[in-house]
Structure formats: structure tokens, C-alpha cells
Amino acid sequence: MKSEFKHWGAALAFVWAASCLASAAHSQELTGTLQKIKSSGTMTLGVRESSVPFSYLDDKQVYRGYSIDACMKIVDAVKAKVGLPNLNVKYQPITSATRIPLMLNQTIDLTCGSDANTLDRQRQVAFSYTLYVGNEAAASLKRSNIRTLDDLRGKTVVTSSGTTDIAHINELNQQDGLGMKLTVAADHAASFMTMSSGRAVAFIITDILAASQIANAKNPDDYVMWNIEKMPVEPWALMMRRNDPQFRALVNDTLADMFKSGQMNALYQKWFESTLPSLGINLRIPMSEKLKHAIAVPNDSGDPKDYK
């Protein structure tokens, strides 16, 4: 009888061990974006060509920037997770207008640019922890003497296609009866050119994008930038597909490690407070208290009220 029980015990132990191994294997099963990347052997990043200092092409046609560097850390984590040390990384140029469609049709797996996390966009896509918190601003020619919202009454202003600024400008027009005429350009460089050429009196966009365009202009001293306090602050993050908890966890865990270790602070200093590679400009924009808090207490909220 003892021998019989002994055999039963051994059998049960074997079944239990096998069950645990199967469960562990199942728990490591790749899903969603990670499964797609594993199967194709390629991870496709959505990048910008002129969103300084987040994502831009340098003089050697290499993508550089704050968001690019953060994404490269995530790429390393993906390589380890899917077991592909030689994973092919593809760069797909995107604009404010094309980023969400390209995410939804699975052309890109993660954006590495300048993407505002909003409650409206969260109905279509998901976002990482916040990487930047920006104020809305206007860039204009000094000689135009445009310095306030009231100066924009009845004037033509420009912003970039697919940005949240379009809605913000329309709301201001409605609330304050400004009568601004809005024109929309393909990207930030085109928007700045529209303003600098006199086809619009102001380029309205998030502060850092306005500052970067001015800093990179032929004659930066010809321009002025001023904040538009009536517009809400914007949290910026990396964009990914919704309903993909495994990939989202990997992205956010990687960023959380960067926040905790001080790597993100170092990246900020590199891209916002130092001379930019190939451009030879320094934006000299210190980290805001809002961003310091977002790094100390990571979150992926798209509600501006959570950043006051």
C-alpha cells in the first residue's frame, strides 16, 4: 500500500510540475504588438523629420532626438522580450495627420515624435507615461508687433495639420470672438515658413516646437515667442495601439526605469539644454515643475487638469 501511495504521489508531483511549466510558458506567450514584431522580425517606429528636439533628421539623414533616444531603450527591451538581438528596426516618417491612421492599420508599432496625449485620442490609441508637458504658444515676427491674443483679432494664423491646436484655436475664436482665420500646413517646418513669409501673422503650436523652429531659423532674432495662457497644457508621450497590455507594460516599465535611474533627466539635458547634434543650436529650456512631477510620479493621463 505504501508503495502504491508513493507511486501516486510521484505521479501527482509530475503532473503538478508539468502544469506549472505549461502555465509559465503560457504566461510568457507573446501577444499583440510583441507577437507581430516577433513574427515579422521587424519593429517599425513612427518618426518625425522636423520636430526638434523630439525627432528630426540630421545633416546625415539620421533620425535623432529626445523621443528617438527613449524609443531606442524600448527597442532594446523588445529585443530581449522577443528573443531577437538582431531585430530589424524600421523608421517610418509620419506627420500629425498620418500618425493615428498608420498606427491603426498596423504600419507603425510605436511613435517616437511629438505626440500630445489627449482624452479624445485615447478613444483610438494608447499612450506611454508622459515624457514632456508643454504650454501652448505663438511664434511671430518681431516687426509685426503681435504679442497677445487681442493682436490676432481678424488676422490669419497657422498651425500644423493633425494637431490639437486646430481645436484650441477654433475654441478661442468661439469663446472670445477673435475672428482669426486659420490656415493649416503639412508640418511644423511648413507652418513656420507660412508665418515667416507673411502669409500668417502667427504660428500657434506647443512652446517647445515654436522655440525649436525659431532657434533653427536663419535669423532667430527676427522672431518672438509668447505663451497663450488660455490654452490648456499638453502632456506628450509615445503612442501605441489600444488594448495591448503586454506591449504597453513593456514600454512603461522601460520608461519607469529611466525615470528612476535619472536617465530621463540626462536625456532632457542633452536635448533641451545643450547644443543639438548637427543643428548647432541650444534651446536653453529648463525642465518645468510639471514635468519634474510627471517623472517623479509617472502617469499616462491625457487630462490637462492632472498636470496643474
N, C-alpha and C positions, 0 to 999 in steps of 0.2 A: 504493500500500500504506500509506504514512504517513497519507494522508487517511482510509483505512478504519479504521486503528487509532485515529486521532483521534476519529472518529465513535463508535467502540465505547467509547472512554474517556469521552466526554461522556455517552453513554447510561448507562454504569455509574455515573458520578458522580451522574446524575439519579436513578437507581434507589436508590442509597445514601442520597441526601439525602431522598428521599421516604420511604424506610424509617425513617430517623431521626425524621422529623416524625411519622410514624404511631406510632412507638414512644413518642415523647414525649407524644403525645396520649393514647395508651393508658395511659401511666403516670399521667396526671392524671385518668383516668376515676374518677368518684365511685362508691363502693360503700357498702353497709350503711347506717348511720345518716345519713351525709352525703348519700347518694343519696335517702333518704327525705325529708330536710329540703329538698333542692333541688326534688324533685318536688312536695311539698306547699306549699312556701313558708312553712312554719311549723316552729319548734323548740319543743318542749314540755318545760318544766322541772318536775321534781317538787319541791315546796316544802313547808315546814312552817309551821304557824300559831303555834306556841308553843315552838319550840326555840331559845330565846335563848342565846347571841347569834349562832347559826349561820343561822337562818332564822325570821322571825316577822313577824306583821302589826303595823304601827304604828297610831297613832291615826287615820291617814287611810286605813287599809286598803291600805297599800302594803307589799310584801314587802321586808324589809331583813335584813342580816346578813353575817357573815363569809363563809359559803358562797355567799350571793347575789352578793356583790361579786366573788368568784373566778369564779363562773359567768358574770358579765357580760363578763369578759375573754375567756372561752372563746367566748361568743356573738359577740363582735367578730371572733375568729379564724375562726369558722364562716362569718360573713357574707362575709369576704374569700375563703375557700376555695370556697364555692359560688357566689360572684358575685351575692349578693343583699343589697345595702346596706340595703334596706328590709325585711329578713326579719321576719316576724311572730313575736314571742316570746310564748308562752302559758304561764301559770302553772297547774299542776295540783296542788291540795292533796293531800298524801299523809300516811300515818301509818306507824308502824313495821310494822304488819301488811299494809298495802296496797302499799308501795313496790316490792317484788320482783314481785308479780303484775302491777302496772301497767307495770313495765319489760319483763317477758316478753311481755306482749300488745301491746307497742309503743305504749301510750298515752303514755308519757313517754320522753324521749330521754336525759336526764341528771338525776340528783338533785342538789339544792342544799340539803342539810339537815344532819342529824347522823347519818351512817351509818357504823357500825363495819365495818371490813374484816376478815372472818374467813375462815379456810380453808374452813369449811362453806359460807358464802355464795358463795365463789368457784366452787363447783360449778354455780351458777345464773347469776351475774352477774360482771362485771369491775369493778375499782376503779381510780381515778386514783392518783397519788402521794399520800402521806399528808399531810393538812392539819392534823391535831391528834392528840395522843397523850394519852389520858385514863386516870385511875385510877378504879376503882370506889369508890363512896362511899354513905353513907346520910344522909338528912336526917330529923331527928326534932324533936319539940317539946322545948324545954329542960326543961320541967316534968315530962316523962316519965322523965328520968334514963336515957335509952337512949344508951349511949356505946360499947358493944362488942358483938361478935358474941354473947358469952355472955349479954348482956342480952336478946337476941332469942329465947332458948330458949322454945319453946312459944307464941310471940307471932305475931300476924298482921302481915305485911309486904306492901308493894305495889310493883309495878313496872309499866312500860308494855307494852302488847301489842306483840308482834313484836320485842322487844329481846333481846339476848344475855343480859341479866340473868336472864331466866327460867331458862335452863340453869345459869347460875352459882349461883343460889340453890338450885336442886334439887341440884346437886353438893355444895354446902356442907352442906345438910341430910343428905345421904347420908354424907359423909365425917366430919362432926363430930357427927352425931346431934342436931341442934339442934331438930328438930321444929317448925320455922317453918311457919306456914300462909300460903301465898302467894295473894294476890288480884291480878288484873290489870285495869288501867284502860285506857281507849281511847288516851290520850296523856299527855304529861308533866304538863300542867296538871291533868288529871283525877286522875292519880296523887298529885300534891302535895295536892290537895284531900281525897283519901281519907285521907291521913296527917294533915293539919291538922285534919280534922273528928273524928279519933279512931277512925276505922274501921280504921286500921292504925297501928302504933307507929313504923314507919319506911318511908321511900320510898327504895328502893335503885336507883341509876342511876349513870351516869358523872358524875364530880365536877363538871364544868362545868354540866351540866344541873341537878344538885341546887343548885349555887350560884346559878344564874340564877333558879330558882324562889323560893329564899329571898330574894334581893335584890329580887325583884319583888312579894313578899308585902306585905300591908297593914302588918304589924308584923314586919319582918325579925329583930328582936332576940328574938323568941319562939322562934327555931329554932337548931339547931346542925347542923353537917355534920362527919362523920368518915369517914376513908378505911377501906376494907376491904382490908387488905393481902393476904389470902388469895385475892382475886380477881385475875385477870390484867389487865395494862394492855390498852388497846384503841386501835389505830390507826384513825383516822377519815378518810374520803375521799369523793370523789364517785363515785356508782355509775352504771354504764352497761352495755350489753349485752355479752355474751361474744362471742368470735370476730369482732371488728370492729376489726382492727389499724389501719385508716386513721383512724377516729374516735378511738381510744384514743391514737394517736400525736399527733394534734392537741391533745387535752386535755392530755396530759402535757408536750408541748413548750411549750404556753402556760404551764402551771404552773411548769415548769423556768425559763422566762424570768423569771417573777415572783419565784421564789426567788433567782435570781442577781442581779437588779436591786435587791433589797431591798423590792420592792412588797409581798411577803407579810408581811414584818416590820412594815411600816407598817399593813397591814390588821389584823394581830394587835393592835397597839397601839390601833387605832381601836375594836376590838370587845371586847377583853378588859381594857384598861387605861385606858379613857376613858369619859365619860358616854355612855350609849347613847341614840340618837335616839328621841324620843317617850316613852321609859321613865324618863329622868332618874336612872338608876342606874349605878354603876360597879362592875364585878365585881372589879376590882383583882387579877387573876390573872396574874402574870408568866409569860412563856414558859418551859416546862420544858426541862431539858437534853436530854431525849429528843426533844422537838420541834425544838429547835435542830439536833440531829444529823440528823433526818429532812429538814430543809430544806437543810442543807449537803450531804447525800448522799441525794438523792431516791430513794425506793423505793416499791413498791406491795405490800409483803409484808403478809400477813394473819396472820402468826405472831407472837404476843406476845413470843416469845423473841428476835426480831430487834430489839426495842426496849429491851432491858435495858441 
